Amino acid sequence: MYNKLRFLSGNILVFAITDMLGNVGRGMVFPYSSLYILALGGNAATIGLVNLLGLLAGLFVLPIAGYITDHANRIKLLVLSGFLSSLFLLLIIIAPTWHVVAIASLLFGLIVIQFPAYASLIADSLSPADRGRGIGFMNTISNSLSIVAPYIAGVLIEKYTANLGMRILYGCMFVTYLSGTFIQYRFLRETSAAPREPLKLNALTRVLGQAYTSIPALLKQMSPPLKALAWVILLSFLANGMASAFWVVYATEQVGLSTTEWGVIMFVEKIVVLFTFIIAGFLVDRWGRKMVLLVALLISAVTIPLFIILKSFMAILLIRAATAAAFALAIPACTALMADLVPRNLRGKMMAAIGQGGLMIGPAGGGTGGPALGYLFIPPVAVASLAGGYLYIINPAYPWIFSLLTTLISIVVTVFYIRDSRSAEI
């Protein structure tokens, strides 16, 4: 039994625990963050603008982050990002208007500096044979405590209003982020033997220019399956940019659910994600990455449009549960594919450009960034985020119609162009 779980140790175990703490905070905040913006005087268009601002800093930080990941101590990057995240959360807690939240969102864009380091450390800490199971088990642990977080948050918001309730929830998120940062500082270990050089400002500015001028060469180094995977990831983020922030808004405004009822739905969704993660890693290693990814996309092609057709609490609960299962299947499949297909010596630069491989299938929370979003994808996703707010004002169903179209295209791309790697990168 120990040999079967040998991958669940060292850095993987540390990430599982710290992600678990972070997911508790995010699980309380993200499903309702749009309601906070509305409570501070914003509207649907404002929600889209705040999400857009959260992406802009990544245009400048992510290319540098890829360089830093390949040349600096990755542990220090993660710890620095953790402390900055905690500081920006304090700004949101005391925000008098949505404008301050927008500024904090822009500052949060700086935190993307950690994502290539995070992704490359995970990839380096798992052998190709263990990646599916390793990522699946890591996600199982990291999502275990957060299953009750959305329900607790929904009750708090209903009791204290979105304004005060969200401030309390952001405070809880601050505590979990700070705790996770201290744990990473104490227990993470650098796995790369590559020499680490001092960082200089002129080198970073030079790298920023080189990152964009070298994009054509970087794209040429991508295999056809990797390019296809990148397109699927981009399409998922475009859909996420359009709809993610409005799941709770649609559920409360159009369906008529209370925040407590939405919390119950999120609670069930978390349980589904947790149990699906347990088997997802084994399915990825047994059936293959492509097959599991395709199954996830097919499920979402059915559930996403049903969200704007069916209007009862039970129907929405079942729809969100099925969507959650698709999300939990897609994450280990897509992340393992990315680790298999990206050359080890290019992981920092490549993952900064196109992300670590996490696929966004129907997450019901504000924000469109994350470890899976590379700087090449930021401009189109930023446009989608801003457009999502205006489309919602025109017709609340439009963001989900757009999501369905991107999912159908992703299915075609996956069937015809994505292939499991015959010789996975170590």
Steps between C-alpha positions, in 0.01 A plus 500: 500500500787733584658441157171581329483834684872579480427813298294646787795638693752783496398804296182331376379453858591859590309633199204279586484646852558864407259480207248350743529809720481733202198316361313552826543875463432501128202268547339754730581808293505421129142370457367830640762760404275647233236571765760703692560722197125550461470583872771766464310679223610311190298326227549218249725714280705592808547132583644444153731800540634376834577162344673671209724701735599179674648378173690807381805472727557149371590638159819641653559266794447155345778525237738608775365226726599236248856633494515528879367145538788369291766711676391580858405303811141389440424465871580867563270597214210308651556645847527856369178454304326368811589804707397740222167319461431543872578872476264552206224312681520754783435773244184323384379451858503875571377606153235778524396469132541260211776725361736388780415136423591573137838640606562195718402277208759674283764448770402135532607463140859526624457169683508308171876506547455187714312286249785375278704422812208313656430301183862412428562390861204261480610366163857448628374325815302229317620229263303464172348172621366665815380834363136415453465336843726754668304799375172322571593420862647846554176658382297261717683610812503866404123504450406294807440775759353750256184298434307684772654842430241625243208396721643677805566806286145500362355491852729783615409719205129441553536589869738797476429625140742479211692807618591399856485126433753519217738705715490223760561238232793691349643513853482121521671478162777727630567261790511190278734666248741618767502157669569322169786738424676421828461126437652530152788705638574232759454174308533547121828388344655604169523194271702645214879473498528778240711799613299792637622847401445840668219696336575843356253765383661544159484124446130492586414785263703333226318173560161673475588620150654168404194309621275667247752512215573129551134395485525375137801284588327370813193403299716314250637286783150387593392164361162481319329327799634771733370774272160331493500473879587868525197585284271293721635673810453842340142423400422387854637826639299705252186324622613549859558870438152539363300306759698424816417816694130479415402150616396627843352820357283301257401251770387773739354749252352279227427170676416657837726293724621634834870513586440215747346285225794584274726400789328160518555453128868592539526257793368212288725609215807487725413146611466393137836658416665330795379150412560548128859607565556170682431297186598758238872447542468123454275549195755736346779244539282205390282642221742766380503877535312573179209266570434642849525856368249420225254349748522815713430725201204290388342521846541877511348536153177363649497664842601858418203584272259327739591759765311772311210271405403338832393724787449286813734457795534124447566540128775756561649276768521203262638716219773645719585154639549358149703804396716455809567138403608614154733758654656242734559261209651767277753641749728192542458402135594841366776566756658161432481563126679831544773343714541218244517726196707799615879439485651507849761763409224734374244452777548841658473698174236278342273487805530876543385539139216246484437402863549182699211314339212540743172506308220731616166322469220702658664628821238704686719776634625844409831552325646349186867462583677212660789261446362386165497844340812588300588848383422413136138446604457815711392746223214287360389390847503861621272596211271207584487605866398855414255385233338252741364781716346684206360180350337419834334843501370447144378146573594300812510177294765617252813412708389135519412483131853618427637236740311228314651608166855492639439156652380356170807634322722353774343158448583508130859613566548229764365220278707583194820666623590405858702181550644341814879521500683176421812620685396733781741765624654413838 
